[in-house]
Amino acid sequence: MSTPAVPISATEQKAAEHIFGDRLPLAERYVEHLATSGIERGLIGPREVPRLWGRHVLNCAIMAELMPEGATLADVGSGAGLPGLTLAIARPDLRINLIEPLERRTIWLNEVIEDLGLENVEVLRARSEQLFDEVSVDIVTARAVSALKNLIGMCMPLANSSGELLALKGRSAADEIAAAGKELKKHKCAEPEILTVGADVLEEPSTVVRVRRR
């Protein structure tokens, strides 16, 4: 694989060093995969290359700050491994399932996992609802999968009795929470929290909606 020119600003470089530490070379290798085979196979649009670090990888990996040591995690609709693979790289203590129904995506994810030598992550080719009886984790993550009102039913059954959903969202977070009232009640969820993560290291902090059980 030829190394593409993936720009990274000084602030992003500093943030990447902070988040990934001595595993930064693995993160760099992952970005290479995104910028080459990820584009070739339609997992990432070519216009996203200039924004891979800031908008995608760091935006996702900063979520690691919210996760306790040794937590189990399921990443629903993992796609190109965002956020699941970034978390597997940043936090080798986490045990992560990447849940993705599309075969071409799962093939790519497994190839990247093998190339990076990641031992704390497994790919499950399935829709989340097919795994409700098999998967029970501390944390469920999702990014760019669906509106919160749909994510509740897709994700909360995967969380254990004290588990939670961490959904990466944007400016629409408050509106999505307001629209999810019925589903939150149905699945016995507490009032969601809107968290701002990475304000001290990222040019644009990440917005995460945390949903816990009552």
trRosetta pair geometry for C-beta under 8 A, 3 or more apart (Angstrom, degrees):
i j d omega theta_ij theta_ji phi_ij phi_ji
1 32 6.3 109 128 151 133 116
1 33 7.5 -27 -159 -91 168 58
1 36 5.3 131 -159 96 112 171
1 37 7.2 -67 -113 -27 127 102
2 36 7.2 152 59 -107 67 135
3 32 5.9 -58 -126 -122 69 122
4 32 6.6 155 26 -136 87 67
4 35 4.2 -134 54 132 143 130
4 36 5.9 -177 -24 -63 120 87
4 49 6.9 -86 139 -149 140 130
6 31 5.4 180 113 150 170 119
6 32 7.3 -130 -9 -83 138 52
6 35 5.1 -119 -74 -63 118 156
6 49 6.1 -118 -114 -176 78 86
6 50 7.9 -175 -153 -102 57 29
6 52 5.5 -44 -158 46 121 136
6 53 6.9 125 150 -32 108 101
7 50 5.5 9 37 -140 118 71
7 53 7.6 -115 98 15 55 122
8 12 4.7 -130 -169 95 81 124
8 13 5.3 105 134 -64 115 83
8 16 7.1 -19 -165 -13 140 145
8 53 4.7 76 -110 -19 93 168
9 12 4.5 95 52 9 78 103
9 13 6.9 -135 96 -8 40 86
9 53 7.8 -169 18 88 72 136
9 54 7.2 34 16 -63 111 122
9 203 7.2 41 67 -45 145 142
10 13 5.6 -50 -146 33 31 115
10 14 6.5 31 154 -18 63 104
11 14 5.8 -54 -151 36 32 111
11 15 6.3 31 151 -18 65 107
11 202 7.8 98 148 -151 109 28
11 203 5.3 94 112 -60 144 100
12 15 5.5 -54 -146 39 33 112
12 16 6.1 37 154 -23 67 105
12 53 4.7 79 177 131 139 131
12 54 5.4 -83 -97 -72 129 85
12 58 6.2 -133 -146 -29 87 155
12 203 7.0 -39 -63 -11 80 115
13 16 5.7 -52 -146 34 29 113
13 17 6.5 29 154 -18 62 104
14 17 5.8 -54 -151 35 31 111
14 18 6.4 33 150 -20 64 107
14 201 7.1 -145 114 -157 93 88
15 18 5.5 -55 -149 36 33 114
15 19 6.1 23 157 -14 69 110
15 58 5.3 50 120 -143 130 138
15 62 7.8 -35 -180 -78 115 110
15 198 7.4 50 -148 -163 125 114
15 201 4.4 126 -116 155 90 101
15 202 5.5 79 -123 -84 152 60
15 203 8.0 -101 -29 -14 147 73
16 19 6.0 -58 -140 41 28 104
16 20 5.7 -11 175 15 67 117
16 24 5.9 92 145 -131 98 108
16 27 6.3 -173 -163 106 107 149
16 53 6.7 -53 -65 -156 126 115
16 57 7.7 25 -106 114 104 122
16 58 6.3 -87 -76 -86 75 110
17 20 6.9 -68 -121 54 18 85
17 21 7.2 71 179 -91 52 28
17 24 6.0 -10 -103 -79 54 146
18 21 7.8 -5 176 -61 15 65
18 201 5.2 -121 69 -136 157 146
19 27 8.0 91 94 -83 106 162
19 58 6.6 170 1 -132 158 78
19 61 4.9 87 163 126 144 122
19 62 6.2 -82 -105 -84 132 60
19 64 6.8 121 -160 40 93 130
19 90 5.5 -49 157 -123 89 127
19 201 7.4 153 -47 127 94 154
20 23 4.8 -117 179 80 88 82
20 24 4.2 123 100 -81 126 63
20 26 7.3 -162 -167 59 126 89
20 27 4.6 -83 -103 -18 159 141
20 61 7.0 -22 -62 177 88 153
20 89 6.4 -18 -126 132 107 104
20 90 5.4 -93 -99 -104 63 77
21 24 6.7 -159 80 -32 23 89
23 26 4.8 -34 -180 31 82 120
23 27 6.6 88 125 -22 80 94
23 89 5.6 169 145 171 126 78
23 90 6.7 177 80 -106 135 31
23 92 7.3 176 -79 -36 151 108
24 27 5.3 -53 -150 36 42 114
24 28 6.3 45 152 -22 71 102
25 28 5.4 -50 -146 35 35 115
25 29 6.4 38 153 -20 65 103
26 29 5.6 -52 -149 36 33 113
26 30 6.4 38 150 -22 64 103
26 89 4.9 -172 113 -144 118 110
26 116 5.2 83 -153 -156 100 109
26 118 7.7 113 -168 -70 137 95
27 30 5.5 -51 -149 33 34 115
27 31 6.5 36 151 -20 64 102
27 57 6.6 114 -171 180 105 136
27 61 7.4 6 -121 -83 130 158
27 86 7.3 53 -123 -134 99 74
27 89 5.2 132 -75 143 77 149
27 90 7.5 48 -75 -65 121 77
28 31 5.7 -51 -151 33 33 112
28 32 6.7 40 147 -22 62 100
29 32 5.4 -47 -154 29 36 117
29 33 6.8 39 148 -19 64 99
29 115 7.1 -155 155 128 125 110
29 116 6.0 157 97 -98 130 92
30 33 5.6 -50 -155 32 36 113
30 34 6.6 39 148 -20 66 102
30 57 7.2 134 101 -118 117 127
30 81 7.3 -110 -163 97 120 147
30 85 6.1 168 -144 138 138 124
30 86 7.4 166 124 -88 159 63
30 89 6.2 -89 -25 -61 149 153
30 112 6.6 69 -124 -172 78 122
30 116 6.4 16 -69 -81 90 141
31 34 5.4 -48 -149 34 37 115
31 35 6.2 28 155 -14 67 109
31 52 5.4 117 -148 135 100 135
31 53 6.7 7 -117 -74 143 78
31 57 6.1 -43 -84 -54 101 154
32 35 5.9 -63 -144 43 29 105
32 36 6.1 3 163 0 66 116
33 36 6.3 -73 -139 48 25 94
33 37 5.7 -35 -162 46 69 104
33 38 5.8 88 135 -32 67 104
33 112 5.0 98 177 -111 169 110
33 115 7.2 148 -78 70 132 148
34 38 4.0 -17 -145 18 39 160
34 39 7.5 70 155 -32 50 79
34 43 7.5 -106 -136 96 67 114
34 44 5.3 57 -174 -14 86 159
34 52 5.7 142 104 -141 139 130
34 56 7.4 158 -167 113 160 152
34 57 7.8 -137 -6 -61 161 110
34 80 6.2 75 -117 174 95 130
35 38 6.7 34 -9 46 18 112
35 39 6.5 2 -173 -16 30 118
35 44 7.6 -59 -84 88 35 146
35 49 5.3 80 -127 -124 98 99
35 52 6.2 -63 -66 -56 99 161
36 39 6.6 -94 -179 31 7 99
36 40 6.6 -5 154 -11 54 112
37 40 5.2 -54 -138 41 38 116
37 41 5.9 18 167 -4 72 111
37 108 6.5 176 133 -137 114 107
37 111 7.5 -77 126 100 161 141
38 41 6.6 -68 -142 47 20 94
38 43 4.5 -83 -161 68 76 113
38 44 4.3 30 139 14 112 114
38 80 5.5 59 -145 -138 120 122
38 108 7.1 112 -98 -180 62 141
39 42 7.7 44 -176 -68 31 24
39 43 7.5 -85 -64 52 24 72
39 44 5.4 -58 -76 77 65 90
39 45 7.3 41 -125 173 86 11
39 46 5.2 75 -149 -82 131 72
39 49 7.4 -10 -67 -64 138 105
41 104 6.1 -171 -179 164 115 113
41 108 5.6 -176 84 -78 161 137
42 104 7.7 27 56 123 108 141
43 79 6.3 142 -157 169 95 83
43 80 4.1 127 159 -84 118 102
43 105 6.3 123 -101 -115 111 88
43 108 6.2 -144 -43 100 146 166
44 48 5.2 -110 179 63 98 137
44 49 7.8 107 136 -66 124 63
44 52 7.5 31 -168 -103 151 102
44 56 7.8 6 -124 -106 123 166
44 80 5.6 60 -52 -94 94 162
45 48 4.9 103 67 -12 79 105
46 49 6.2 -15 -174 -19 51 111
47 50 7.8 -41 175 22 50 97
48 51 5.4 -81 -162 58 60 98
48 52 6.2 90 139 -71 87 72
48 55 7.2 -117 -155 75 91 132
48 56 6.8 61 174 -38 120 136
49 52 5.8 -16 -150 -30 35 112
51 54 5.7 -76 -157 60 67 96
51 55 3.9 14 162 12 111 126
51 56 6.6 103 124 -10 81 94
52 55 7.3 -39 -86 51 8 86
52 56 5.2 -45 -154 43 45 126
52 57 6.0 35 153 -12 73 109
53 56 7.3 29 -7 53 5 81
53 57 5.4 -44 -130 47 40 116
53 58 5.7 37 167 -14 66 110
54 58 5.9 -25 -122 42 30 123
54 59 7.0 56 151 -37 43 99
54 202 7.7 128 -148 -159 76 95
54 203 6.2 -23 -140 43 121 121
54 204 6.9 74 174 30 104 105
55 59 5.7 -11 175 -18 27 141
55 204 7.9 14 -96 59 61 135
56 59 6.0 -50 -117 36 4 114
56 60 6.5 -9 167 -8 50 113
56 82 5.7 -67 -170 -115 92 147
57 60 6.2 -69 -154 39 23 103
57 61 5.9 11 162 -14 65 116
57 82 7.5 -98 -88 -108 46 106
57 86 5.5 166 -154 -105 66 128
58 61 5.7 -56 -129 42 32 106
58 62 6.1 43 168 -33 65 102
58 198 7.5 131 157 -156 94 156
58 202 6.0 158 141 -111 121 110
59 62 6.7 -54 -158 18 17 112
59 168 7.1 88 147 -156 98 139
59 202 7.3 105 -88 -145 56 149
59 204 7.5 -10 -95 89 102 99
59 206 5.1 133 -162 -89 67 111
60 63 6.2 -42 179 4 46 115
60 82 4.9 -132 -68 -157 158 80
60 83 3.3 -174 -166 -113 110 92
60 86 4.4 112 101 46 115 152
60 87 7.2 -98 147 -39 96 84
60 143 6.4 -55 -105 -54 106 165
60 168 6.7 -54 -105 -70 70 157
60 206 7.7 142 -71 -109 23 151
61 64 5.9 -13 175 -10 61 113
61 83 7.0 -179 -61 -157 39 99
61 86 3.9 -112 -72 161 86 117
61 87 6.5 -179 -123 -71 58 51
61 89 7.3 -49 -114 69 121 104
61 90 4.8 132 -161 -41 105 144
62 65 6.1 -17 173 1 64 113
62 197 5.1 150 131 130 111 109
62 198 3.8 -20 -162 -64 153 130
62 201 7.3 179 -114 72 120 118
62 202 6.2 -47 -69 -43 155 134
62 205 7.8 -137 128 -152 163 63
62 206 5.3 163 71 7 127 132
63 66 5.6 -49 -174 27 62 113
63 67 7.1 56 137 -25 77 108
63 83 5.6 29 27 177 142 162
63 87 6.5 -49 78 -84 106 114
63 141 6.8 91 145 -123 159 133
63 166 6.1 129 -161 140 123 140
63 168 7.0 -84 -68 -73 133 104
63 197 6.4 77 -93 113 48 166
63 206 6.8 -79 -61 103 79 157
63 208 6.2 127 -112 -89 98 144
64 67 5.6 -65 -154 30 45 115
64 87 5.5 165 -78 -129 93 80
64 90 4.6 -112 -52 111 159 135
64 91 4.9 173 -141 -36 121 124
64 94 7.8 -118 -128 -29 93 140
65 197 5.9 167 58 -158 125 112
65 198 7.3 172 6 -62 144 74
66 166 6.1 140 102 -117 147 149
66 195 7.0 91 -95 122 134 164
66 197 6.5 -63 -42 -104 111 140
66 208 6.7 -114 -36 99 161 165
66 210 7.5 -151 -168 -86 143 124
67 71 5.0 -119 -176 32 98 145
67 73 7.2 -19 -133 -73 140 129
67 87 7.4 72 0 -154 160 123
67 91 6.6 4 83 -122 134 177
67 94 6.4 6 143 -90 146 126
67 139 6.1 -66 -116 -22 102 166
68 71 5.1 109 65 -52 76 111
68 138 7.5 -92 49 157 106 152
69 93 5.6 -41 -158 139 70 152
70 93 5.3 -70 -69 163 51 104
70 94 7.3 169 -140 -94 12 41
70 95 7.7 14 -170 -6 55 96
71 94 5.6 -15 67 -121 78 87
71 95 7.6 -148 105 33 41 73
71 137 7.8 73 164 176 83 91
71 138 4.3 -113 -158 73 93 145
71 139 5.5 36 158 0 134 116
72 94 7.5 144 -105 -168 23 71
72 95 4.9 -26 -112 71 72 102
72 96 7.8 174 -162 -78 51 36
72 137 4.2 -131 116 -140 99 85
72 138 4.9 120 51 6 72 92
72 139 7.3 168 89 28 48 74
73 84 7.5 171 123 -124 119 82
73 87 6.8 -71 104 119 168 148
73 94 5.5 5 3 -180 126 118
73 95 6.9 158 23 81 75 49
73 96 4.6 -18 72 -109 106 75
73 97 7.0 -170 97 27 56 67
73 137 5.7 129 -102 174 11 140
73 138 6.8 -44 -70 60 58 86
73 139 4.7 -19 -109 73 83 99
73 140 7.4 157 -161 -92 62 28
73 141 6.4 13 -173 -5 111 108
74 96 7.6 156 -89 -159 27 58
74 97 4.7 -14 -112 66 74 107
74 99 5.8 28 -178 -18 98 121
74 128 7.8 111 147 -127 131 100
74 131 7.8 176 -145 112 146 144
74 135 5.5 77 -84 168 145 138
74 137 4.7 170 -15 16 96 152
74 139 7.6 -179 28 96 61 54
74 140 5.0 -17 67 -114 95 76
74 141 7.3 -179 90 25 46 69
74 155 7.9 174 92 -145 113 81
74 158 5.0 -88 59 156 155 140
75 78 4.6 73 112 -93 111 98
75 81 7.9 51 115 -149 158 44
75 83 6.4 -147 -128 66 126 68
75 84 3.2 -118 12 -72 168 113
75 87 7.5 171 -68 34 130 131
75 96 6.4 20 -12 -172 108 106
75 97 7.0 -172 23 90 70 54
75 98 5.1 -18 62 -115 112 59
75 99 6.4 180 81 22 52 77
75 140 7.8 162 -88 -164 26 54
75 141 4.8 -20 -111 68 72 103
75 142 7.3 152 -163 -80 57 45
76 99 5.1 -17 -112 68 50 123
76 128 4.9 4 -131 -77 116 131
76 140 6.2 26 -19 -177 112 102
76 141 7.1 -178 18 82 75 47
76 142 4.7 -23 62 -88 102 101
76 145 6.0 20 110 -98 96 168
76 151 7.6 145 81 -144 145 88
76 154 6.0 126 177 137 155 111
76 155 5.4 -114 -10 -94 155 95
76 158 7.3 175 -66 14 116 159
77 99 7.0 -9 -24 93 33 86
77 100 6.6 87 -144 -105 25 68
77 128 7.7 -48 -33 -38 77 112
77 142 6.1 54 41 -139 108 91
77 143 7.8 -150 90 55 104 54
77 144 7.7 -138 120 87 128 66
77 145 3.8 135 49 -111 156 115
77 146 7.9 142 -23 -11 162 88
78 81 5.8 18 166 -96 103 35
78 82 7.5 135 -173 42 59 40
78 84 4.6 -28 -132 12 115 141
78 85 7.6 99 -178 -23 116 87
78 98 3.9 12 -56 -165 171 94
78 99 6.1 134 -20 54 102 44
78 100 4.5 -78 44 -57 94 110
78 105 7.5 156 83 150 84 124
78 109 6.6 55 110 -101 130 149
78 123 7.7 -124 56 -126 153 84
79 82 6.3 -37 75 41 110 85
79 100 6.5 179 -44 -118 29 122
79 105 5.9 -79 -142 -151 35 142
79 144 7.6 -23 -3 82 158 112
80 85 7.8 -82 134 21 56 132
80 105 7.4 -95 -67 -145 46 103
80 108 7.6 -41 -120 113 62 135
80 109 8.0 -176 -148 -80 26 88
81 84 5.3 -103 -157 70 59 89
81 85 2.9 7 176 -1 126 124
81 86 6.9 132 136 -20 93 68
81 88 7.9 -72 -166 24 112 120
81 98 6.6 -37 -111 -122 69 143
81 109 5.8 150 -65 -120 100 96
81 112 6.6 -91 -39 85 153 153
82 85 7.2 -39 -60 38 44 93
82 86 6.4 42 -116 -9 62 117
82 143 5.6 -83 128 75 86 143
82 144 7.7 23 100 28 114 119
83 86 5.2 -70 -165 47 67 113
83 87 5.5 62 141 -25 95 107
83 141 5.5 -81 56 153 114 145
83 143 5.5 106 -22 -18 89 137
83 168 6.5 127 -35 -29 126 137
84 87 6.0 -67 -153 37 27 107
84 88 6.4 25 155 -20 67 107
84 96 5.6 147 -161 171 92 132
84 98 4.5 130 136 -99 164 94
84 121 6.9 120 160 -142 102 128
84 141 6.7 169 -71 73 72 129
85 88 5.3 -50 -144 35 38 115
85 89 6.4 38 156 -19 67 102
85 98 7.2 18 -52 -85 78 137
85 109 7.2 -148 -63 -142 124 91
85 112 6.7 -6 -131 117 150 135
85 113 7.5 -125 -116 -77 107 81
85 118 7.6 -133 -143 -37 81 172
85 121 7.0 73 -106 -158 61 171
86 89 5.9 -55 -153 36 31 110
86 90 6.2 21 155 -11 66 112
87 90 5.8 -57 -137 44 32 105
87 91 5.7 -26 178 33 70 109
87 94 6.0 -37 149 65 103 160
87 96 6.3 141 94 -89 111 148
87 141 7.4 153 -18 -5 154 166
88 91 7.2 -75 -120 62 15 70
88 92 7.5 52 179 -98 55 49
88 94 6.8 -116 -101 78 51 111
88 96 5.1 -109 -79 36 99 148
88 113 7.9 -27 123 -116 159 94
88 118 5.2 47 147 -162 125 141
88 120 5.6 176 -148 82 90 98
88 121 4.1 -15 -117 -52 148 133
89 116 7.1 -66 -95 175 101 148
89 118 7.0 -73 -78 -96 64 125
91 94 4.4 55 112 -6 114 111
92 118 8.0 -148 -114 -143 85 78
92 119 7.7 38 -155 56 101 87
92 120 5.4 161 -159 -13 57 146
93 120 7.5 48 62 -127 5 157
94 120 6.1 102 82 153 59 134
95 120 5.6 -115 -105 -169 50 86
95 121 7.9 177 -163 -81 42 43
96 120 6.1 63 17 131 91 85
96 121 4.4 -16 73 -109 105 83
96 122 7.3 170 94 26 58 62
97 121 7.6 167 -86 -157 21 62
97 122 5.5 -24 -112 70 67 91
97 123 7.8 131 -165 -112 60 16
97 124 5.4 10 -175 -5 108 121
97 135 6.2 -115 59 -127 165 130
97 137 7.1 -138 23 -64 114 144
98 106 8.0 160 108 -118 112 76
98 109 5.7 -151 109 -177 155 152
98 121 6.3 40 -21 180 105 106
98 122 7.1 -164 22 93 78 39
98 123 4.8 -28 68 -109 108 66
98 124 6.8 168 78 23 51 70
99 124 5.1 -19 -104 71 66 106
99 126 6.2 -56 -154 68 91 83
99 127 7.8 61 165 -169 109 16
99 128 5.6 77 142 -87 151 74
99 131 6.5 -113 -120 14 130 154
99 135 7.7 -53 -74 -46 130 172
99 158 8.0 -98 -31 -112 159 158
100 105 5.0 -113 162 106 138 123
100 106 5.3 175 86 -71 113 84
100 109 6.6 138 29 -14 152 151
100 123 6.7 -38 34 -160 109 97
100 124 7.5 132 27 75 61 56
100 125 6.4 -39 82 -112 70 57
101 125 6.5 89 -135 -174 30 65
101 126 6.1 -32 -95 142 74 12
101 127 4.8 17 -76 -65 130 68
102 105 4.4 67 83 13 103 112
102 106 6.9 175 89 -12 52 86
103 106 5.7 -59 -145 38 34 107
103 107 6.3 37 157 -23 68 103
103 125 6.5 38 -97 -144 60 140
104 107 5.8 -48 -148 32 31 114
104 108 6.6 31 153 -16 62 106
105 108 5.7 -56 -151 37 34 111
105 109 6.2 35 152 -21 67 106
106 109 5.5 -50 -143 37 34 114
106 110 6.3 35 157 -18 66 105
106 123 5.1 139 -151 160 89 134
106 125 4.5 -26 -73 -85 166 104
107 110 6.0 -59 -152 37 28 108
107 111 6.5 29 151 -21 63 107
108 111 5.7 -55 -150 34 32 113
108 112 6.5 29 155 -17 66 105
109 112 5.9 -57 -150 37 31 109
109 113 6.3 32 153 -20 66 107
109 123 4.9 133 104 -97 127 137
110 113 5.6 -51 -143 36 33 114
110 114 6.3 33 157 -18 65 105
110 123 5.4 -95 -66 18 86 148
111 114 5.9 -57 -150 37 28 109
111 115 6.3 26 154 -18 64 109
112 115 5.7 -56 -145 38 31 111
112 116 6.1 16 161 -7 67 111
113 116 6.2 -65 -143 46 25 100
113 118 4.9 -86 -151 52 75 110
113 121 5.8 -134 -124 86 124 113
113 123 7.0 -146 -11 -30 150 109
114 117 7.5 27 -179 -72 31 40
118 121 5.0 1 134 28 125 112
124 131 6.5 60 144 -88 148 145
124 135 7.6 -123 10 -67 175 134
126 130 4.3 -123 -176 74 115 128
126 131 5.4 116 105 -44 143 106
127 130 5.0 97 60 -4 75 105
127 131 7.9 -167 91 -2 45 91
128 131 6.0 -76 -162 40 40 105
128 132 7.5 67 147 -59 70 77
128 154 4.8 84 64 -179 146 82
128 155 6.5 -49 -174 -81 159 49
128 157 7.9 127 147 64 103 102
128 158 6.2 -78 -167 -46 105 131
129 132 5.9 -8 -156 -30 46 112
129 154 6.8 -77 -50 -129 87 63
129 157 7.6 54 -117 62 62 142
131 134 4.8 -79 -158 55 70 106
131 135 4.4 24 153 4 113 117
131 158 6.6 30 101 -104 105 106
132 135 7.3 -57 -107 48 15 84
132 157 4.4 -16 -131 136 108 129
132 158 6.7 -99 -110 -72 57 64
135 158 5.0 -9 105 -145 112 94
136 158 7.0 -162 -102 -177 34 47
136 159 7.5 40 -155 152 59 14
136 160 4.6 78 169 -81 95 85
136 163 7.6 -154 -178 -31 67 146
137 140 6.4 123 74 -65 117 72
137 158 6.1 0 27 148 100 91
137 159 6.3 -62 70 -114 69 47
137 160 6.4 -157 69 -18 16 93
137 163 6.1 96 96 -123 54 142
138 159 7.5 12 171 -147 12 80
138 160 6.4 -21 -83 27 43 115
138 162 7.5 -17 -133 91 74 86
138 163 5.2 -169 -157 -112 25 88
138 164 7.6 -4 158 26 60 76
139 159 7.4 18 -115 -115 13 100
139 163 6.4 -157 -65 -158 29 91
139 164 6.0 -14 -114 66 67 79
139 165 7.8 129 -164 -108 59 22
139 166 5.9 -2 -167 3 108 112
140 155 4.3 156 130 -173 146 103
140 156 7.2 -139 35 -80 150 31
140 158 5.0 106 -90 81 131 117
140 159 5.2 -94 -13 -63 114 95
140 163 6.8 67 -13 157 91 123
140 164 7.4 -150 29 104 77 38
140 165 4.9 -30 71 -107 101 70
140 166 7.3 166 80 25 48 65
141 165 7.7 151 -89 -162 28 59
141 166 5.2 -22 -103 72 77 92
141 167 7.3 158 -157 -89 49 41
141 168 7.5 35 -172 -17 94 93
142 145 4.5 -67 -174 14 111 135
142 146 7.6 -37 163 34 140 75
142 151 5.4 -168 68 -137 160 125
142 154 7.5 82 -87 96 153 123
142 155 6.0 -100 -29 -77 131 141
142 165 7.2 -12 11 -166 107 103
142 167 5.0 -14 63 -117 94 84
142 168 7.2 -146 95 25 49 76
143 167 7.4 164 -78 -163 49 58
143 168 4.1 9 -106 47 95 124
144 168 7.5 -24 -20 83 70 109
145 151 6.4 103 82 -95 116 102
145 154 7.4 -144 134 98 136 158
146 150 3.9 -71 140 83 135 130
146 151 5.5 172 75 -56 96 79
146 154 6.9 103 41 2 137 151
147 150 5.3 86 62 13 74 101
147 151 7.0 -140 101 -11 35 93
147 176 5.5 -159 -166 -134 85 107
147 179 6.9 -37 164 92 131 134
147 180 7.6 -167 141 -72 93 102
148 151 5.2 -55 -139 36 37 115
148 152 6.6 51 161 -36 67 92
148 167 6.2 153 -104 87 88 165
148 169 7.2 -11 -59 -85 109 138
148 173 7.9 81 -43 -146 138 55
148 176 3.9 108 9 154 118 112
148 177 6.2 -14 85 -75 164 46
148 179 7.2 124 62 71 99 94
148 180 4.5 -68 110 -58 103 145
148 192 7.5 -38 -169 -54 146 169
148 209 6.2 -42 -104 97 131 163
148 211 7.8 147 -162 -51 110 136
149 152 6.4 -36 -157 10 27 113
149 176 7.0 -140 -20 -170 80 76
149 179 5.2 -79 -43 120 129 92
149 180 4.0 -155 -83 -102 70 75
149 182 7.4 40 -146 53 110 91
149 183 5.1 143 -157 7 66 138
150 153 6.6 -65 -167 41 41 101
150 154 6.2 30 147 -14 73 118
150 183 7.8 -134 -67 -84 19 168
151 154 5.4 -68 -143 46 37 110
151 155 5.2 3 171 1 78 124
151 165 6.7 133 141 -175 112 148
151 167 5.7 67 145 -98 166 143
152 155 6.7 -75 -133 47 15 92
152 156 5.4 2 -174 -13 61 122
152 165 7.3 -126 -109 -1 53 166
152 180 6.0 135 -28 -168 133 119
152 183 4.0 133 65 142 146 122
152 184 6.1 -115 -117 -73 154 54
152 186 7.7 109 127 63 132 103
152 187 5.4 -171 165 18 107 147
152 189 6.6 -99 -141 -21 118 151
152 211 6.8 -118 -107 166 87 169
153 156 7.0 -33 -95 32 18 101
153 157 7.4 17 -171 -11 46 108
153 183 5.9 -93 -36 -149 93 120
153 186 7.7 -4 -81 93 97 131
153 187 6.8 -158 -85 -56 57 132
155 158 5.8 -65 -166 31 46 112
155 159 7.0 42 147 -26 76 103
155 165 4.8 85 121 -109 135 123
155 167 7.7 -170 14 -71 171 107
156 159 5.5 -50 -154 23 46 115
156 165 6.0 -63 -77 -40 72 123
156 187 4.6 82 88 174 158 146
156 189 6.6 -96 -110 -72 149 116
156 211 7.0 -74 -84 115 108 127
156 213 7.6 125 -159 -76 113 91
157 187 7.7 -105 -51 -133 72 120
158 163 7.7 -109 105 123 61 158
159 163 2.9 -162 -175 100 93 129
159 164 6.2 140 -142 -6 147 14
159 165 6.5 -98 -49 -52 140 72
159 213 7.4 -174 108 -37 129 111
160 163 4.3 113 43 -31 62 114
161 213 7.1 -88 -178 48 46 161
162 213 7.3 -116 -121 39 28 120
163 213 7.3 62 61 -13 58 114
164 210 5.9 3 169 -169 131 87
164 211 6.2 162 -164 80 78 50
164 212 4.6 -32 -105 -92 106 73
164 213 7.6 -126 -87 -7 65 72
165 209 7.7 -5 112 105 98 86
165 210 7.2 156 83 -154 59 40
165 211 4.2 2 53 52 106 105
166 208 5.4 -8 -170 -175 90 121
166 209 7.5 156 -155 76 41 48
166 210 5.7 -8 -103 -101 71 73
167 208 6.8 145 71 -160 41 65
167 209 4.6 -18 62 58 99 98
167 211 7.2 27 -1 -2 110 108
168 206 6.3 -53 -135 -174 99 115
168 207 7.2 103 -163 78 57 60
168 208 5.9 -37 -98 -102 52 74
169 172 6.5 -112 178 70 108 76
169 173 4.1 121 109 -88 137 91
169 176 6.4 -133 -138 33 146 149
169 194 7.9 -77 64 -129 127 93
169 207 5.2 -71 78 108 73 106
169 208 7.0 129 22 -119 80 22
169 209 5.1 36 1 -15 132 108
170 173 6.8 -171 73 -36 28 87
170 207 5.9 122 -118 49 22 132
171 207 7.6 139 -63 8 34 166
172 175 4.9 -62 -167 50 73 114
172 176 5.4 77 133 -30 92 102
173 176 5.8 -60 -147 35 27 110
173 177 6.5 28 156 -20 64 104
173 194 5.0 110 132 -119 139 118
173 207 5.4 -124 -42 153 143 129
173 209 5.4 179 -151 -65 107 110
174 177 5.7 -52 -151 33 33 112
174 178 6.5 34 151 -19 64 105
174 194 6.6 -32 -70 -58 76 151
175 178 5.6 -54 -151 35 33 114
175 179 6.4 26 154 -15 66 109
176 179 5.8 -59 -146 41 32 108
176 180 6.2 30 155 -25 65 114
176 209 7.2 -94 87 -60 123 163
177 180 5.8 -64 -146 34 29 112
177 192 5.0 -136 -122 57 117 128
177 194 7.4 -94 -34 -57 145 103
177 209 6.6 -168 -69 -138 104 133
178 181 6.9 -14 -177 -37 36 103
180 183 5.1 -61 -170 51 78 109
180 184 5.3 85 129 -32 92 102
180 192 7.6 39 74 -12 136 138
181 184 5.7 -59 -145 35 27 113
181 185 6.4 24 160 -16 64 107
182 185 6.0 -60 -154 36 28 108
182 186 6.3 29 151 -22 65 109
183 186 5.4 -51 -142 35 35 116
183 187 6.2 9 165 2 68 109
183 189 7.9 15 121 17 70 131
184 187 6.6 -71 -145 50 23 92
184 189 4.3 -92 -157 62 75 115
184 191 7.7 55 173 -104 148 39
184 192 7.1 -106 -111 -29 135 98
184 211 7.3 -128 -118 -144 97 121
185 188 7.5 25 -177 -76 32 36
185 189 7.6 -77 -53 39 21 79
187 213 8.0 -99 139 -110 84 83
188 213 6.0 27 112 -154 92 87
188 214 5.1 -102 171 27 81 108
189 192 7.3 12 146 -59 124 80
189 211 5.2 -16 -161 -178 135 104
189 212 6.9 134 -157 82 78 33
189 213 6.1 -76 -111 -108 52 42
189 214 6.5 123 163 -28 8 83
190 211 7.4 165 59 -165 72 57
190 212 4.9 -5 35 78 120 86
190 213 6.6 65 -12 122 90 14
190 214 4.9 141 -66 -83 75 62
192 209 5.2 7 175 -176 132 98
192 210 6.4 156 -160 77 75 47
192 211 4.8 -35 -101 -88 97 78
193 209 7.2 157 78 -156 47 51
193 210 4.5 -9 57 56 99 103
194 207 6.5 -15 -170 -167 94 97
194 208 7.7 148 -160 78 47 43
194 209 5.9 -25 -101 -101 63 70
195 207 7.3 148 78 -158 52 47
195 208 4.6 -23 65 66 104 93
195 209 7.5 175 19 -88 81 20
195 210 5.8 50 -14 -15 121 112
196 199 5.7 40 137 -48 111 115
196 205 5.0 46 -179 129 92 141
196 206 7.4 151 -158 77 48 45
196 207 6.2 -23 -101 -100 63 65
196 208 8.0 173 -84 23 17 77
197 205 6.1 160 71 -176 38 96
197 206 4.7 -27 64 66 97 97
197 207 7.7 174 19 -85 83 16
197 208 5.5 26 -7 0 125 121
198 201 5.3 -76 -162 57 78 90
198 202 3.9 36 144 1 119 121
198 205 4.7 166 77 -132 81 74
198 206 5.4 60 25 12 125 90
199 202 7.1 -52 -93 49 18 88
199 205 4.3 -15 -77 -77 64 141
202 205 5.2 135 70 -89 118 46
202 206 6.9 55 47 -21 169 78
